[in-house]
């Protein structure tokens, strides 16, 4: 899909991040931008699958503090492999960030 977007010149790249350019936004047509702050938190918490939502809720609840993965796993009651799968999905959506020592925390964008 990214190749198709590049061929149509709908996306650009800067610093390793992809973004929709003016042509890309025009191709989208009419759309509703994502909310910000607390409304953005609610948006994701209500749309994510249960497990991912549970992990994100825990991390949002302790923000700006980061949680060690083991502490997070105990708090949410998921096995390591399940917890890590949910963390990966949240990281892909840029809803969480990794901290030193394997800790994770909610993205600052959820609070801006």
C-alpha positions as CSV (number, residue, x, y, z in Angstrom):
1,X,0.0,0.0,0.0
2,X,2.8,2.4,0.8
3,X,4.3,1.8,-2.7
4,X,0.9,2.7,-4.3
5,X,0.7,5.9,-2.2
6,X,4.2,6.8,-3.2
7,X,3.5,6.2,-6.9
8,X,0.4,8.5,-6.7
9,X,2.5,11.0,-4.8
10,X,0.1,11.1,-1.8
11,X,2.7,10.7,0.9
12,X,6.1,12.2,1.9
13,X,8.8,11.1,4.2
14,X,10.8,13.1,6.7
15,X,13.1,11.8,9.4
16,X,12.0,8.3,8.8
17,X,8.3,9.1,9.3
18,X,5.7,9.0,6.6
19,X,3.0,11.7,6.3
20,X,0.2,12.6,4.0
21,X,1.1,15.6,1.8
22,X,-1.3,18.1,0.2
23,X,-2.2,15.7,-2.6
24,X,-2.8,13.0,-0.1
25,X,-5.2,15.1,1.9
26,X,-7.0,16.2,-1.2
27,X,-7.4,12.5,-2.2
28,X,-8.9,11.7,1.2
29,X,-11.8,14.1,0.5
30,X,-14.0,15.1,3.4
31,X,-12.8,13.5,6.7
32,X,-13.0,14.2,10.4
33,X,-9.6,14.8,12.1
34,X,-8.8,12.9,15.3
35,X,-9.7,14.7,18.6
36,X,-7.0,15.8,21.0
37,X,-6.3,15.5,24.7
38,X,-8.9,13.6,26.8
39,X,-11.1,13.2,23.8
40,X,-8.3,11.4,22.0
41,X,-7.9,9.1,25.0
42,X,-11.6,8.3,24.9
43,X,-11.5,7.8,21.2
44,X,-8.9,5.1,21.4
45,X,-10.1,3.5,24.6
46,X,-13.5,2.9,23.0
47,X,-12.2,1.6,19.7
48,X,-9.3,-0.6,20.6
49,X,-9.9,-4.3,21.2
50,X,-10.5,-5.2,24.9
51,X,-6.9,-6.3,25.7
52,X,-5.2,-3.3,24.1
53,X,-7.7,-1.0,25.7
54,X,-7.0,-2.5,29.1
55,X,-3.2,-2.0,28.7
56,X,-3.6,1.6,27.4
57,X,-6.0,2.4,30.2
58,X,-3.4,1.3,32.8
59,X,-0.7,3.4,31.2
60,X,-2.9,6.4,30.8
61,X,-3.8,6.1,34.4
62,X,-0.3,6.4,35.7
63,X,1.0,9.0,33.1
64,X,3.5,10.6,33.1
65,X,5.1,7.8,35.0
66,X,6.4,4.8,33.0
67,X,5.6,1.2,34.1
68,X,8.0,-1.7,34.1
69,X,6.6,-4.4,31.8
70,X,6.5,-6.9,34.7
71,X,4.6,-4.4,36.9
72,X,2.2,-3.7,34.0
73,X,1.7,-7.4,33.4
74,X,0.8,-8.0,37.1
75,X,-1.6,-5.0,37.0
76,X,-3.5,-6.2,33.9
77,X,-3.3,-9.9,34.6
78,X,-2.0,-11.0,31.2
79,X,0.8,-13.5,30.4
80,X,4.1,-12.0,29.1
81,X,3.5,-13.1,25.5
82,X,0.0,-11.6,25.5
83,X,1.1,-8.4,27.2
84,X,3.9,-8.0,24.7
85,X,1.6,-8.5,21.7
86,X,-0.7,-5.8,23.0
87,X,2.2,-3.5,23.6
88,X,3.5,-4.0,20.1
89,X,0.1,-3.1,18.6
90,X,-0.1,0.0,20.7
91,X,3.4,1.0,19.8
92,X,2.6,0.6,16.1
93,X,-0.3,3.0,16.6
94,X,2.1,5.3,18.4
95,X,-0.1,5.3,21.5
96,X,2.8,4.2,23.8
97,X,6.5,4.8,23.9
98,X,9.4,2.7,25.3
99,X,11.5,4.1,28.1
100,X,14.8,2.9,29.4
101,X,15.1,-0.4,31.1
102,X,12.1,-1.9,29.3
103,X,9.5,0.4,30.9
104,X,6.6,1.7,28.8
105,X,4.3,4.7,29.1
106,X,1.4,6.3,27.3
107,X,2.3,8.7,24.4
108,X,2.4,12.4,25.3
109,X,0.1,13.0,22.3
110,X,-2.7,11.5,24.3
111,X,-2.5,14.4,26.7
112,X,-1.8,17.3,24.4
